[in-house]
Amino acid sequence: MGAIAIVLSMLLAVSVSSPVARATGWPAPLVQIALGAAIGFLGLPAIALDPEKFFLLFLPPLLFLDGWRIPKDELFRDAATVLRLALGLVLFTVLGMGLFIHWLLPAMPLSVAFALAAVISPTDPIAVSSVAARTPVPPRVMHILEGESLLNDASGLVCMRFAVAATLTGSFSLGQALLSFAWLALGGVAVGAALAWGVSRAERRATHWIGPDAGNYVLVTLLIPFGAYLLAEELHASGVLAAVAAGITMSFVSQPHGHGSTRVQRTAVWDMVQLVANGSIFVLLGQQLPPIVTAAGRTVHDTGHVAAAWLLLYVVAIVVGLAALRLAWVWVSLQAQSWRARRRGEEAAPIGVRLLLVVSLAGVRGAVTLAGVLTLPLALPGGAPFPGRDLAIAMAAGVILLSLLLATSALPRLLRGLELPPDTSERALEDRVRRAALRAAVQAIEAAQPEVAAGLADPGVAAEAAARMVMHYQLRMDSLRGDPEDAGQRGQVEEIEQRLRLVALRAEREAIERCGREMGLAELARRRLLHEIDLLEARYGT
């Protein structure tokens, strides 16, 4: 019962964290860490998960979902910037912070210092989004940060794998490492992409032969990241990259014309998986704090000091070092980008200090850092304890907490008052696509009308229904016409319409519940009517 009580308390903490975060204004990850620490200090034993099982349980679905949902056009547009941050910055951070950490903590072997540097190099987009939820982060900056986090998860964890292997074997070969890296990267991407493509093809054929099965389809998508990860690891490739590649591939090969209810179910299930997995990781981090604090005395003794306050100073030094390296890399990258633009005769956008600081301070560490550091082996091949493991976990936990606190206090101030120019070209293009879709709908109604009316005694019924549908689409097309200067007024009209729709839908729901019971409508029929209202309300917002 002890394990069940711990799991249930963790899930309760995840569910409570969201309203608490909204009420207090604090980011959800910080609230979850605090709740996890409260659970630990209440006396419930900390969960001791096997590192490999922990890695398999949490990371594949999160990486898969990030790869599936990230906007591909934005990712490809800023691919050069994303790659510089996700690959170049990670290697720069691993090298610089590895040497710095070993200098700062001589008791930690150099290979373990590189492993710690690798595991704290990836940023966490969920934590950044939570911190910046109430501030206007420029969309392009957020897309770059999301793309960076998607890829630097893989590159940072692969670097950690090499560092751990060097610790276990006591040797390191650059040539062998490059060959291994190539196989890990290419093999992982190939396995993930092939598995996602094959499963999608099989699912499409099964749907064609025996019909759609929404529940089974959603279950299969949940299994894909675990299958990609396990298959890649079995082939000694990167399971992390396999999960990412599978997610990216699914965004291209998943059925675009499937039933809408299937997509609604899939989105709801994956939203729940993301909420539970991310929240559980931060709650688990908080729950690990009591044993980390308890072991602080031994950790400090290992470093040759006598005061526990040295741990906090080490964490501050590491966070400052990470921020300095990131700031230097971002500044050099933006300067190089501006220089190349000027060479091509293009006008280079000015590099604002505020933007530079936002991109630099947005390097918040989170779930991947915790998951990675907890996968450090418990012992060496000979049975001796893995050197510096407790110290590495303490430093990683401190970096997560301090980076979250720093971003929480600094980012809102940097982003306050930032006015983003409206993207009228994007809005105009969106309206053109909407009008094309509406015209296609009208043409389809007119083409289908004779076929629908063929079996009717009174063809005028079909004509009347078609006319009503065409009028509906014509009204929607008329609402999209207008000059670009009227975009602000049209936005106000749309906002008012949305509020009125929500008022009407909620009134419909109350009437269905009240009248359905009074008139004796069957519960299943009442649920069906309410589900239709729910879908419309989800369409227009809550």
C-alpha positions as CSV (number, residue, x, y, z in Angstrom):
1,M,0.0,0.0,0.0
2,G,2.9,2.3,0.6
3,A,3.8,2.6,-3.2
4,I,0.1,3.0,-4.1
5,A,-0.2,5.8,-1.5
6,I,2.8,7.6,-2.9
7,V,1.6,7.4,-6.5
8,L,-1.9,8.6,-5.6
9,S,-0.4,11.5,-3.6
10,M,1.8,12.4,-6.6
11,L,-1.3,12.4,-8.9
12,L,-3.2,14.5,-6.4
13,A,-0.3,17.0,-6.2
14,V,-0.3,17.3,-10.0
15,S,-4.0,17.9,-10.1
16,V,-3.8,20.5,-7.3
17,S,-0.8,22.3,-8.8
18,S,-2.7,23.9,-11.7
19,P,-5.3,25.8,-9.6
20,V,-2.7,26.7,-7.1
21,A,-0.4,28.1,-9.9
22,R,-3.3,30.2,-11.3
23,A,-4.2,31.5,-7.9
24,T,-0.6,32.4,-6.8
25,G,0.8,33.5,-10.2
26,W,3.7,31.1,-9.8
27,P,4.8,28.7,-12.6
28,A,3.3,25.3,-12.3
29,P,6.7,23.5,-12.1
30,L,7.7,25.4,-9.0
31,V,4.3,24.7,-7.4
32,Q,4.7,21.0,-8.2
33,I,8.2,20.9,-6.8
34,A,6.9,22.5,-3.6
35,L,4.1,20.0,-3.3
36,G,6.4,17.1,-3.9
37,A,8.7,18.4,-1.2
38,A,5.8,18.6,1.2
39,I,4.9,15.0,0.4
40,G,8.5,14.0,1.1
41,F,8.7,16.0,4.4
42,L,5.4,14.5,5.6
43,G,7.2,11.2,6.0
44,L,6.3,9.2,2.9
45,P,9.3,7.4,1.6
46,A,10.9,8.8,-1.6
47,I,10.3,6.7,-4.8
48,A,13.5,4.9,-5.7
49,L,13.1,4.1,-9.4
50,D,15.6,2.1,-11.5
51,P,17.3,4.8,-13.7
52,E,16.6,3.0,-17.0
53,K,13.0,2.4,-16.1
54,F,12.6,6.0,-15.0
55,F,14.0,7.1,-18.4
56,L,11.7,4.8,-20.3
57,L,8.6,5.7,-18.4
58,F,8.8,9.5,-18.7
59,L,10.9,10.7,-21.6
60,P,9.8,8.9,-24.8
61,P,6.1,10.1,-24.7
62,L,7.2,13.7,-23.9
63,L,9.8,13.9,-26.6
64,F,7.4,12.2,-29.1
65,L,4.7,14.7,-28.3
66,D,7.1,17.6,-28.7
67,G,8.2,16.3,-32.1
68,W,4.6,15.8,-33.2
69,R,3.2,19.2,-32.1
70,I,6.0,21.6,-32.9
71,P,5.2,23.8,-36.0
72,K,7.3,22.3,-38.8
73,D,7.2,25.4,-41.0
74,E,8.5,27.5,-38.1
75,L,11.1,24.9,-37.3
76,F,12.4,24.7,-40.9
77,R,12.4,28.5,-41.3
78,D,14.7,29.0,-38.4
79,A,16.5,25.7,-38.8
80,A,19.9,27.3,-38.8
81,T,19.3,29.2,-35.6
82,V,17.7,26.1,-33.9
83,L,20.6,23.9,-34.9
84,R,23.2,26.4,-33.6
85,L,21.4,26.4,-30.2
86,A,20.5,22.7,-30.1
87,L,23.9,21.3,-31.2
88,G,26.5,24.0,-31.1
89,L,25.5,25.5,-27.8
90,V,25.1,22.0,-26.2
91,L,28.7,21.0,-27.2
92,F,30.0,24.4,-26.1
93,T,28.2,24.1,-22.8
94,V,29.3,20.5,-22.2
95,L,33.0,21.4,-22.8
96,G,33.0,24.7,-20.9
97,M,30.8,23.7,-18.0
98,G,32.5,20.3,-17.7
99,L,35.9,21.9,-17.2
100,F,34.4,24.5,-14.9
101,I,32.5,22.0,-12.7
102,H,35.6,19.8,-12.4
103,W,37.6,22.9,-11.3
104,L,34.8,24.0,-8.9
105,L,34.3,20.5,-7.5
106,P,37.6,18.6,-7.6
107,A,36.0,15.6,-5.8
108,M,33.9,15.0,-8.9
109,P,35.9,13.1,-11.6
110,L,36.3,14.9,-14.9
111,S,34.1,12.4,-16.8
112,V,31.3,12.7,-14.2
113,A,31.6,16.5,-14.5
114,F,31.1,16.2,-18.2
115,A,28.1,14.0,-17.6
116,L,26.6,16.6,-15.3
117,A,27.4,19.4,-17.8
118,A,25.7,17.4,-20.5
119,V,22.6,16.7,-18.5
120,I,22.1,20.4,-17.4
121,S,22.6,21.6,-21.0
122,P,19.1,20.9,-22.4
123,T,16.4,23.5,-21.8
124,D,12.8,22.7,-20.9
125,P,10.0,24.2,-23.1
126,I,7.2,23.4,-20.7
127,A,9.0,25.2,-17.9
128,V,9.6,28.2,-20.2
129,S,6.0,28.3,-21.3
130,S,4.8,28.1,-17.7
131,V,7.1,31.0,-16.7
132,A,6.1,33.2,-19.7
133,A,2.4,32.2,-19.7
134,R,1.3,35.7,-18.5
135,T,3.8,37.7,-20.6
136,P,3.9,38.4,-24.4
137,V,6.7,36.2,-25.6
138,P,7.3,36.9,-29.3
139,P,5.9,33.8,-31.2
140,R,9.1,33.4,-33.3
141,V,11.2,33.4,-30.2
142,M,9.0,30.8,-28.6
143,H,9.2,28.6,-31.7
144,I,13.0,28.9,-31.7
145,L,13.1,28.0,-28.0
146,E,10.8,25.0,-28.6
147,G,12.8,23.7,-31.5
148,E,16.0,24.1,-29.5
149,S,14.6,22.2,-26.6
150,L,13.3,19.4,-28.9
151,L,16.7,18.8,-30.4
152,N,19.0,19.6,-27.5
153,D,17.2,17.0,-25.4
154,A,18.7,14.4,-27.7
155,S,22.1,16.0,-28.1
156,G,22.6,16.6,-24.4
157,L,21.6,13.1,-23.4
158,V,23.8,11.5,-26.1
159,C,26.7,13.5,-24.7
160,M,25.9,12.3,-21.2
161,R,25.9,8.8,-22.5
162,F,29.4,9.1,-23.7
163,A,30.6,10.7,-20.5
164,V,29.0,7.9,-18.4
165,A,30.6,5.3,-20.7
166,A,34.0,6.9,-20.2
167,T,33.4,6.8,-16.4
168,L,32.5,3.1,-16.5
169,T,35.3,2.0,-18.8
170,G,38.0,4.5,-17.7
171,S,38.8,5.3,-21.3
172,F,37.6,7.6,-24.1
173,S,38.4,7.5,-27.8
174,L,37.5,10.6,-29.9
175,G,37.3,8.5,-33.2
176,Q,35.2,5.8,-31.6
177,A,33.0,8.5,-30.1
178,L,32.4,10.1,-33.4
179,L,31.5,6.8,-35.1
180,S,29.3,5.9,-32.2
181,F,27.6,9.3,-32.3
182,A,26.9,8.9,-36.0
183,W,25.3,5.5,-35.5
184,L,23.4,6.7,-32.5
185,A,22.0,9.7,-34.3
186,L,21.4,8.2,-37.8
187,G,20.2,4.9,-36.4
188,G,17.9,6.5,-33.9
189,V,16.3,8.8,-36.5
190,A,15.9,6.0,-39.0
191,V,14.3,3.6,-36.5
192,G,11.9,6.2,-35.2
193,A,10.9,7.5,-38.6
194,A,10.5,4.0,-40.1
195,L,8.4,2.7,-37.1
196,A,6.0,5.7,-37.2
197,W,5.7,5.5,-41.0
198,G,5.1,1.7,-40.9
199,V,2.5,1.9,-38.1
200,S,0.7,4.8,-39.9
201,R,0.5,2.8,-43.1
202,A,-0.8,-0.3,-41.3
203,E,-3.4,1.7,-39.4
204,R,-4.6,3.3,-42.6
205,R,-5.0,-0.1,-44.3
206,A,-6.8,-1.5,-41.2
207,T,-9.2,1.5,-41.2
208,H,-9.9,0.9,-44.9
209,W,-10.6,-2.9,-44.4
210,I,-12.5,-3.0,-41.1
211,G,-13.5,0.6,-40.4
212,P,-12.2,3.2,-37.9
213,D,-11.6,2.4,-34.3
214,A,-10.8,5.6,-32.4
215,G,-9.9,4.0,-29.1
216,N,-7.5,1.5,-30.7
217,Y,-5.9,4.3,-32.8
218,V,-5.2,6.4,-29.8
219,L,-3.8,3.4,-27.9
220,V,-1.4,2.7,-30.8
221,T,-0.2,6.3,-30.9
222,L,0.6,5.9,-27.1
223,L,2.7,2.8,-27.8
224,I,4.7,4.2,-30.7
225,P,7.2,6.3,-28.6
226,F,7.9,3.4,-26.3
227,G,8.3,1.0,-29.3
228,A,10.6,3.4,-31.1
229,Y,12.7,3.9,-27.9
230,L,13.0,0.2,-27.1
231,L,13.7,-0.8,-30.7
232,A,16.5,1.8,-31.1
233,E,18.1,0.9,-27.7
234,E,18.0,-2.8,-28.7
235,L,20.0,-1.8,-31.9
236,H,22.4,0.3,-29.7
237,A,21.1,3.5,-31.4
238,S,19.6,6.6,-29.6
239,G,16.2,5.9,-28.2
240,V,15.8,9.6,-27.5
241,L,16.3,10.5,-31.1
242,A,14.1,7.7,-32.2
243,A,11.2,9.1,-30.1
244,V,11.8,12.6,-31.5
245,A,11.9,11.3,-35.1
246,A,8.8,9.2,-34.6
247,G,6.9,12.3,-33.4
248,I,8.1,14.5,-36.3
249,T,7.2,11.7,-38.7
250,M,3.7,11.2,-37.3
251,S,2.9,14.9,-37.9
252,F,3.5,14.2,-41.7
253,V,2.0,10.7,-42.1
254,S,-0.9,10.6,-39.6
255,Q,-4.3,10.6,-41.3
256,P,-5.4,14.1,-42.1
257,H,-8.9,13.1,-43.2
258,G,-9.7,10.9,-40.2
259,H,-12.9,11.4,-38.2
260,G,-13.0,14.6,-36.1
261,S,-14.0,12.7,-33.0
262,T,-10.9,10.6,-33.3
263,R,-8.7,13.7,-33.3
264,V,-10.6,15.1,-30.4
265,Q,-10.0,11.9,-28.4
266,R,-6.4,11.8,-29.4
267,T,-5.7,15.4,-28.4
268,A,-7.5,14.9,-25.0
269,V,-5.6,11.7,-24.2
270,W,-2.2,13.2,-25.1
271,D,-2.9,16.4,-23.2
272,M,-3.5,14.2,-20.2
273,V,-0.3,12.2,-20.8
274,Q,1.7,15.4,-21.0
275,L,0.1,16.9,-17.9
276,V,0.7,13.8,-15.8
277,A,4.2,13.0,-17.1
278,N,5.5,16.6,-16.8
279,G,3.8,17.2,-13.5
280,S,4.9,13.8,-12.0
281,I,8.5,14.6,-12.9
282,F,8.5,17.9,-11.0
283,V,6.6,16.4,-8.1
284,L,9.1,13.6,-8.1
285,L,11.9,16.2,-8.0
286,G,10.3,17.8,-5.0
287,Q,9.9,14.5,-3.3
288,Q,13.6,13.8,-3.8
289,L,14.6,17.0,-2.0
290,P,14.4,15.5,1.6
291,P,16.9,12.7,0.9
292,I,19.0,15.1,-1.0
293,V,19.0,17.5,1.9
294,T,19.7,14.7,4.3
295,A,22.7,13.6,2.2
296,A,24.0,17.2,2.0
297,G,26.4,16.7,4.9
298,R,28.0,13.7,3.2
299,T,28.1,15.6,-0.1
300,V,29.8,18.6,1.5
301,H,32.3,16.3,3.2
302,D,33.2,14.8,-0.2
303,T,34.0,18.3,-1.6
304,G,36.3,19.0,1.3
305,H,34.2,21.7,3.0
306,V,32.4,21.7,6.3
307,A,29.4,24.0,5.7
308,A,26.3,23.0,3.8
309,A,26.0,26.6,2.5
310,W,28.8,25.7,0.0
311,L,26.3,23.6,-1.9
312,L,24.2,26.7,-2.6
313,L,27.3,28.6,-3.7
314,Y,28.2,25.8,-6.1
315,V,24.7,25.9,-7.6
316,V,24.8,29.6,-8.0
317,A,28.2,29.4,-9.7
318,I,27.0,26.7,-12.1
319,V,23.8,28.7,-13.0
320,V,25.9,31.9,-13.6
321,G,28.3,29.9,-15.7
322,L,25.4,28.4,-17.8
323,A,23.9,31.9,-18.3
324,A,27.2,33.4,-19.3
325,L,28.0,30.7,-21.8
326,R,24.5,30.9,-23.3
327,L,24.6,34.7,-23.5
328,A,28.0,34.6,-25.2
329,W,26.8,31.9,-27.7
330,V,23.6,33.7,-28.5
331,W,25.3,37.0,-29.0
332,V,27.9,35.6,-31.3
333,S,25.3,33.6,-33.3
334,L,23.1,36.7,-33.8
335,Q,26.1,38.8,-34.8
336,A,27.1,36.2,-37.3
337,Q,23.6,36.1,-38.7
338,S,23.5,39.9,-39.1
339,W,26.9,39.9,-40.7
340,R,25.8,37.2,-43.3
341,A,22.7,39.3,-44.0
342,R,24.7,42.4,-44.7
343,R,27.0,40.5,-47.0
344,R,24.0,39.4,-49.0
345,G,22.9,43.1,-49.2
346,E,20.0,42.6,-46.9
347,E,19.0,44.8,-44.1
348,A,20.0,43.2,-40.8
349,A,17.5,43.5,-38.0
350,P,19.0,45.3,-34.9
351,I,19.9,43.0,-32.0
352,G,18.0,44.4,-29.0
353,V,19.5,43.9,-25.6
354,R,16.2,42.8,-24.2
355,L,15.7,40.1,-26.8
356,L,19.2,38.9,-26.2
357,L,18.6,38.7,-22.5
358,V,15.2,36.9,-23.0
359,V,16.7,34.2,-25.2
360,S,19.6,33.8,-22.7
361,L,17.5,33.7,-19.5
362,A,14.9,31.4,-21.1
363,G,17.3,28.5,-20.7
364,V,15.3,27.0,-17.9
365,R,16.2,23.4,-16.9
366,G,13.4,21.0,-16.1
367,A,12.1,17.5,-16.7
368,V,14.9,16.3,-19.0
369,T,17.6,17.4,-16.7
370,L,16.0,15.6,-13.7
371,A,15.3,12.4,-15.8
372,G,18.8,12.4,-17.2
373,V,20.6,12.9,-13.9
374,L,18.6,10.1,-12.2
375,T,19.7,7.7,-14.9
376,L,23.3,7.9,-13.8
377,P,24.3,4.3,-12.8
378,L,24.2,3.4,-9.2
379,A,27.5,1.5,-9.3
380,L,30.6,0.8,-11.4
381,P,31.1,-2.6,-13.1
382,G,33.2,-3.7,-10.1
383,G,30.4,-2.9,-7.7
384,A,31.9,0.3,-6.3
385,P,29.5,3.2,-6.0
386,F,29.3,5.5,-9.0
387,P,31.7,8.4,-8.1
388,G,30.0,11.7,-7.4
389,R,26.4,10.5,-8.2
390,D,24.8,12.1,-5.1
391,L,26.7,15.3,-5.7
392,A,25.6,15.4,-9.4
393,I,22.0,14.9,-8.4
394,A,22.2,17.6,-5.8
395,M,23.7,20.1,-8.3
396,A,21.2,19.2,-11.0
397,A,18.3,19.7,-8.6
398,G,19.7,23.0,-7.5
399,V,20.2,24.2,-11.1
400,I,16.6,23.3,-11.9
401,L,15.2,25.2,-8.9
402,L,17.4,28.3,-9.3
403,S,16.9,28.5,-13.1
404,L,13.2,28.4,-12.5
405,L,13.3,31.1,-9.8
406,L,15.6,33.3,-11.9
407,A,13.3,33.0,-15.0
408,T,10.2,33.6,-12.9
409,S,11.6,36.9,-11.5
410,A,13.5,38.1,-14.6
411,L,11.5,37.1,-17.7
412,P,8.2,38.8,-16.8
413,R,10.1,42.1,-16.1
414,L,12.0,41.9,-19.4
415,L,8.8,41.1,-21.4
416,R,6.6,43.6,-19.6
417,G,5.4,46.3,-22.0
418,L,6.7,44.5,-25.0
419,E,4.4,45.4,-27.9
420,L,4.3,43.0,-30.8
421,P,3.4,44.4,-34.2
422,P,0.3,42.6,-35.7
423,D,1.2,40.2,-38.4
424,T,-1.2,41.4,-41.0
425,S,0.3,39.4,-43.8
426,E,-0.2,36.2,-41.9
427,R,-3.8,37.2,-41.1
428,A,-4.5,38.0,-44.7
429,L,-3.1,34.7,-45.9
430,E,-5.2,32.9,-43.3
431,D,-8.4,34.7,-44.5
432,R,-7.6,33.7,-48.1
433,V,-7.3,30.0,-47.1
434,R,-10.6,30.3,-45.2
435,R,-12.3,31.7,-48.2
436,A,-11.0,29.0,-50.4
437,A,-12.2,26.3,-48.0
438,L,-15.6,27.9,-47.8
439,R,-15.9,28.2,-51.6
440,A,-15.0,24.5,-51.8
441,A,-17.7,23.7,-49.3
442,V,-20.3,25.6,-51.3
443,Q,-19.3,23.9,-54.5
444,A,-19.5,20.5,-52.8
445,I,-23.0,21.2,-51.5
446,E,-24.2,22.3,-55.0
447,A,-22.7,19.2,-56.6
448,A,-24.2,16.9,-54.0
449,Q,-27.7,18.4,-54.2
450,P,-29.0,16.4,-57.2
451,E,-27.7,13.1,-55.8
452,V,-29.4,13.8,-52.4
453,A,-32.7,14.9,-54.1
454,A,-32.8,11.8,-56.4
455,G,-34.6,9.6,-53.9
456,L,-37.0,12.2,-52.6
457,A,-40.6,12.6,-53.5
458,D,-40.3,16.3,-53.2
459,P,-36.9,17.5,-54.6
460,G,-37.7,21.0,-53.2
461,V,-36.8,19.7,-49.7
462,A,-33.2,19.1,-50.8
463,A,-33.0,22.5,-52.6
464,E,-34.2,24.2,-49.4
465,A,-31.7,22.4,-47.3
466,A,-28.9,23.2,-49.7
467,A,-29.9,26.9,-49.9
468,R,-29.8,27.1,-46.1
469,M,-26.3,25.5,-46.0
470,V,-25.1,27.8,-48.8
471,M,-26.4,30.8,-47.0
472,H,-24.5,29.7,-43.9
473,Y,-21.3,29.5,-45.8
474,Q,-22.0,32.7,-47.7
475,L,-22.4,34.6,-44.4
476,R,-19.0,33.2,-43.2
477,M,-17.4,34.3,-46.5
478,D,-18.9,37.8,-46.2
479,S,-17.4,38.1,-42.7
480,L,-13.9,37.6,-44.2
481,R,-14.2,40.4,-46.7
482,G,-12.9,43.8,-45.9
483,D,-9.8,46.0,-46.0
484,P,-6.7,45.2,-43.9
485,E,-7.4,48.5,-42.1
486,D,-10.6,47.0,-40.7
487,A,-8.7,44.1,-39.0
488,G,-8.9,45.7,-35.6
489,Q,-12.6,46.4,-35.8
490,R,-13.2,42.9,-37.2
491,G,-11.2,41.4,-34.3
492,Q,-13.5,43.2,-31.8
493,V,-16.6,41.9,-33.7
494,E,-15.2,38.4,-33.6
495,E,-14.5,38.6,-29.9
496,I,-18.0,39.8,-29.2
497,E,-19.5,37.1,-31.4
498,Q,-17.4,34.5,-29.5
499,R,-18.7,35.7,-26.1
500,L,-22.3,35.6,-27.3
501,R,-21.8,32.1,-28.7
502,L,-20.5,30.9,-25.4
503,V,-23.4,32.5,-23.6
504,A,-25.8,30.9,-25.9
505,L,-24.1,27.5,-25.7
506,R,-24.2,27.5,-21.9
507,A,-27.8,28.4,-22.0
508,E,-28.4,25.5,-24.3
509,R,-26.6,23.2,-22.0
510,E,-28.7,24.3,-19.0
511,A,-31.9,23.9,-21.0
512,I,-30.9,20.4,-22.2
513,E,-30.2,19.3,-18.6
514,R,-33.3,20.8,-17.2
515,C,-35.8,20.0,-19.9
516,G,-34.3,16.6,-20.6
517,R,-35.0,15.5,-17.0
518,E,-38.4,17.2,-16.9
519,M,-39.5,15.6,-20.1
520,G,-38.0,12.2,-19.4
521,L,-35.4,12.1,-22.2
522,A,-33.2,9.1,-22.0
523,E,-29.8,9.7,-20.4
524,L,-27.8,8.5,-23.4
525,A,-29.7,10.9,-25.7
526,R,-29.1,13.7,-23.2
527,R,-25.4,12.9,-23.1
528,R,-25.3,13.0,-26.9
529,L,-26.8,16.4,-27.0
530,L,-24.5,17.7,-24.3
531,H,-21.5,16.3,-26.1
532,E,-22.5,18.3,-29.2
533,I,-22.6,21.4,-27.0
534,D,-19.2,20.5,-25.5
535,L,-17.6,20.2,-29.0
536,L,-19.0,23.6,-30.0
537,E,-17.9,25.2,-26.8
538,A,-14.4,23.7,-27.3
539,R,-14.4,25.2,-30.8
540,Y,-15.2,28.7,-29.6
541,G,-13.1,28.6,-26.4
542,T,-13.9,28.2,-22.7
